[in-house]
Amino acid sequence: MAITLLALAAASALVCAGPTHSDGDNIRCRNTPETMRLYGIDAPEMPGSCRAGRRCVRGDPYASRDYLRRLTRGRTVKCTVRDIDRYDRPVVDCTADGVSISCAMIAAGQAAPRYGRLNCRR
């Protein structure tokens, strides 16, 4: 059963069922109504997605997406809504077995810190 955005925002932490990823900075859960943006990071854009005038992160978008898939596959993923972006997507801070997904993406060089005050020194 999908939950509403309001209910998601009110939840302290959502356990993400069956996470999937179409790129290196988003997550979709079977039990949520839409794709969510990962907090504090920006990953390389898929071909054709970097709009003119935008400062896009360099790197291999497929490697970034695949690394994110490996971080979440078979793990307990919990997400907390931090914000709503300009596209009305929830911006979520997620962990996989207690490890910050955004910080792991940065540490592996698969994403850059951007759009928030992510603290990876915890």
KOLMARVO-855271 format. One record per residue: residue number from 1; residue in three letters; chain; x, y, z of N, C-alpha, C in turn. Coordinates in steps of 0.02 Angstrom, whole numbers, plus 50000, padded with zeros to 5 digits. Example, Ala and Ser with C-alpha at 12.3 -4.5 7.8 and 13.67 -1.06 7.14 Angstrom:
2
- resi:resn:chain:nxx:nyy:nzz:caxx:cayy:cazz:cxx:cyy:czz
- 1:ALA:A:50660:49716:50390:50615:49775:50390:50660:49835:50390
- 2:SER:A:50642:49888:50354:50684:49947:50357:50645:50002:50394
//
This chain:
122
- resi:resn:chain:nxx:nyy:nzz:caxx:cayy:cazz:cxx:cyy:czz
- 1:MET:A:50042:49941:50000:50000:50000:50000:50044:50062:50000
- 2:ALA:A:50034:50106:49952:50073:50168:49949:50051:50215:50004
- 3:ILE:A:50098:50252:50031:50081:50302:50081:50085:50371:50051
- 4:THR:A:50049:50417:50079:50048:50485:50051:50112:50522:50069
- 5:LEU:A:50126:50575:50032:50185:50616:50046:50180:50645:50116
- 6:LEU:A:50120:50666:50136:50112:50695:50203:50128:50643:50257
- 7:ALA:A:50105:50583:50247:50120:50530:50296:50194:50514:50296
- 8:LEU:A:50225:50515:50237:50297:50503:50233:50336:50556:50270
- 9:ALA:A:50316:50619:50261:50351:50674:50295:50342:50670:50370
- 10:ALA:A:50285:50644:50393:50272:50640:50464:50308:50581:50497
- 11:ALA:A:50326:50532:50457:50360:50473:50484:50430:50491:50506
- 12:SER:A:50452:50462:50563:50520:50476:50585:50570:50442:50539
- 13:ALA:A:50556:50381:50519:50598:50346:50472:50556:50294:50436
- 14:LEU:A:50559:50296:50370:50523:50249:50329:50570:50192:50311
- 15:VAL:A:50549:50130:50320:50588:50074:50296:50569:50067:50222
- 16:CYS:A:50618:50074:50180:50609:50073:50107:50606:50001:50082
- 17:ALA:A:50548:49981:50057:50539:49914:50030:50563:49911:49957
- 18:GLY:A:50607:49865:49942:50629:49854:49873:50656:49915:49838
- 19:PRO:A:50709:49947:49865:50735:50008:49834:50760:49996:49763
- 20:THR:A:50744:50044:49719:50771:50043:49651:50799:50112:49636
- 21:HIS:A:50842:50115:49585:50876:50178:49569:50883:50185:49493
- 22:SER:A:50864:50243:49466:50873:50255:49395:50936:50296:49382
- 23:ASP:A:50964:50326:49435:51028:50361:49430:51061:50360:49499
- 24:GLY:A:51114:50399:49507:51154:50394:49568:51132:50438:49626
- 25:ASP:A:51077:50475:49618:51055:50517:49674:50980:50515:49686
- 26:ASN:A:50949:50459:49668:50878:50452:49684:50864:50382:49710
- 27:ILE:A:50805:50375:49740:50784:50310:49766:50708:50306:49759
- 28:ARG:A:50686:50248:49741:50614:50235:49738:50601:50172:49778
- 29:CYS:A:50551:50174:49820:50533:50118:49863:50464:50092:49840
- 30:ARG:A:50456:50026:49844:50391:49998:49825:50334:50026:49866
- 31:ASN:A:50349:50047:49927:50297:50070:49973:50290:50146:49976
- 32:THR:A:50316:50182:49926:50307:50255:49922:50279:50272:49854
- 33:PRO:A:50243:50329:49849:50210:50345:49786:50255:50374:49731
- 34:GLU:A:50316:50397:49748:50357:50428:49698:50431:50418:49711
- 35:THR:A:50471:50438:49661:50543:50437:49667:50563:50493:49715
- 36:MET:A:50615:50480:49755:50639:50529:49804:50712:50545:49788
- 37:ARG:A:50731:50606:49803:50800:50630:49792:50840:50619:49856
- 38:LEU:A:50902:50593:49849:50945:50584:49907:50973:50650:49930
- 39:TYR:A:50972:50661:49994:50992:50724:50025:51067:50736:50019
- 40:GLY:A:51085:50798:50002:51153:50822:50007:51201:50801:49953
- 41:ILE:A:51178:50766:49901:51224:50744:49848:51197:50760:49779
- 42:ASP:A:51243:50760:49732:51227:50766:49661:51272:50716:49626
- 43:ALA:A:51243:50673:49585:51280:50622:49549:51283:50639:49474
- 44:PRO:A:51328:50607:49438:51331:50620:49365:51263:50606:49332
- 45:GLU:A:51245:50649:49285:51181:50643:49250:51185:50590:49196
- 46:MET:A:51129:50556:49185:51123:50508:49130:51129:50547:49064
- 47:PRO:A:51151:50514:49010:51159:50548:48946:51096:50588:48926
- 48:GLY:A:51107:50651:48906:51053:50693:48884:51015:50729:48940
- 49:SER:A:51035:50717:49003:50998:50746:49059:51030:50810:49087
- 50:CYS:A:51090:50827:49066:51122:50887:49092:51102:50946:49048
- 51:ARG:A:51057:50987:49077:51031:51044:49039:51085:51098:49029
- 52:ALA:A:51078:51134:48976:51124:51189:48960:51126:51239:49017
- 53:GLY:A:51186:51261:49036:51195:51310:49089:51197:51280:49159
- 54:ARG:A:51185:51215:49165:51187:51183:49231:51256:51154:49243
- 55:ARG:A:51279:51160:49305:51344:51133:49324:51334:51060:49345
- 56:CYS:A:51346:51015:49299:51334:50944:49311:51398:50910:49336
- 57:VAL:A:51388:50863:49381:51444:50825:49410:51475:50781:49356
- 58:ARG:A:51541:50781:49354:51577:50739:49306:51581:50668:49333
- 59:GLY:A:51586:50621:49287:51593:50551:49306:51548:50507:49265
- 60:ASP:A:51550:50443:49279:51512:50393:49243:51444:50384:49276
- 61:PRO:A:51390:50405:49244:51325:50400:49276:51303:50328:49288
- 62:TYR:A:51324:50282:49244:51305:50212:49253:51341:50181:49312
- 63:ALA:A:51405:50199:49320:51443:50173:49378:51414:50201:49443
- 64:SER:A:51393:50264:49442:51363:50295:49501:51298:50259:49520
- 65:ARG:A:51255:50249:49471:51192:50214:49483:51204:50143:49508
- 66:ASP:A:51251:50109:49476:51264:50039:49495:51294:50034:49565
- 67:TYR:A:51335:50083:49584:51363:50083:49652:51307:50094:49703
- 68:LEU:A:51262:50140:49688:51205:50151:49732:51163:50088:49739
- 69:ARG:A:51153:50053:49685:51116:49990:49688:51151:49940:49734
- 70:ARG:A:51217:49936:49729:51254:49890:49773:51249:49911:49846
- 71:LEU:A:51247:49976:49859:51241:50000:49929:51175:49979:49961
- 72:THR:A:51123:49974:49922:51057:49961:49950:51033:49889:49943
- 73:ARG:A:51060:49852:49896:51037:49784:49882:51045:49738:49943
- 74:GLY:A:50990:49709:49965:50992:49661:50019:51001:49691:50088
- 75:ARG:A:50997:49757:50093:51008:49790:50158:50942:49822:50182
- 76:THR:A:50940:49837:50246:50883:49874:50273:50895:49948:50259
- 77:VAL:A:50852:49977:50218:50859:50047:50199:50805:50087:50235
- 78:LYS:A:50827:50138:50272:50781:50182:50308:50792:50253:50283
- 79:CYS:A:50737:50289:50271:50741:50357:50245:50699:50404:50287
- 80:THR:A:50725:50464:50296:50690:50518:50331:50685:50577:50284
- 81:VAL:A:50625:50605:50278:50615:50663:50234:50647:50724:50266
- 82:ARG:A:50689:50759:50228:50722:50820:50251:50691:50883:50220
- 83:ASP:A:50665:50875:50159:50641:50934:50121:50599:50909:50062
- 84:ILE:A:50573:50956:50024:50539:50943:49961:50575:50985:49909
- 85:ASP:A:50595:50956:49852:50632:50995:49803:50586:51034:49756
- 86:ARG:A:50614:51070:49710:50574:51113:49666:50530:51074:49618
- 87:TYR:A:50542:51009:49612:50501:50965:49571:50449:50929:49613
- 88:ASP:A:50440:50950:49676:50394:50920:49724:50411:50848:49743
- 89:ARG:A:50475:50831:49737:50497:50765:49760:50522:50770:49832
- 90:PRO:A:50509:50720:49872:50539:50719:49939:50615:50713:49933
- 91:VAL:A:50650:50751:49974:50723:50746:49979:50735:50707:50044
- 92:VAL:A:50767:50649:50037:50773:50603:50094:50845:50589:50113
- 93:ASP:A:50854:50582:50178:50918:50561:50207:50910:50486:50222
- 94:CYS:A:50947:50445:50188:50938:50372:50194:51000:50337:50220
- 95:THR:A:50988:50282:50255:51042:50238:50277:51029:50168:50251
- 96:ALA:A:51083:50131:50242:51079:50060:50224:51116:50023:50280
- 97:ASP:A:51079:49984:50318:51107:49951:50378:51144:50000:50423
- 98:GLY:A:51115:50060:50430:51142:50111:50475:51196:50155:50447
- 99:VAL:A:51218:50144:50385:51270:50184:50353:51238:50235:50306
- 100:SER:A:51259:50298:50312:51231:50351:50269:51245:50335:50195
- 101:ILE:A:51193:50331:50156:51201:50317:50085:51234:50376:50050
- 102:SER:A:51213:50437:50066:51242:50496:50034:51317:50501:50049
- 103:CYS:A:51336:50490:50112:51407:50493:50130:51447:50438:50096
- 104:ALA:A:51418:50379:50090:51452:50324:50056:51462:50339:49982
- 105:MET:A:51413:50371:49951:51420:50390:49881:51476:50441:49871
- 106:ILE:A:51481:50489:49917:51534:50540:49913:51602:50507:49925
- 107:ALA:A:51607:50466:49977:51671:50433:49994:51697:50390:49936
- 108:ALA:A:51652:50361:49898:51672:50318:49842:51685:50358:49778
- 109:GLY:A:51675:50424:49781:51685:50466:49721:51630:50458:49670
- 110:GLN:A:51572:50433:49691:51516:50423:49645:51465:50480:49646
- 111:ALA:A:51475:50528:49690:51431:50587:49695:51471:50643:49727
- 112:ALA:A:51446:50703:49720:51478:50762:49750:51430:50792:49802
- 113:PRO:A:51458:50821:49856:51414:50854:49904:51383:50916:49873
- 114:ARG:A:51317:50923:49880:51282:50980:49853:51211:50981:49881
- 115:TYR:A:51180:51039:49883:51110:51046:49902:51096:51027:49974
- 116:GLY:A:51136:51047:50020:51120:51033:50090:51182:51037:50133
- 117:ARG:A:51172:51022:50195:51226:51022:50244:51237:50952:50271
- 118:LEU:A:51259:50909:50228:51270:50840:50245:51331:50834:50291
- 119:ASN:A:51323:50799:50346:51378:50790:50393:51402:50717:50389
- 120:CYS:A:51459:50707:50357:51485:50639:50349:51538:50622:50400
- 121:ARG:A:51547:50664:50450:51598:50651:50502:51569:50618:50563
- 122:ARG:A:51506:50599:50562:51474:50568:50620:51504:50501:50636
//
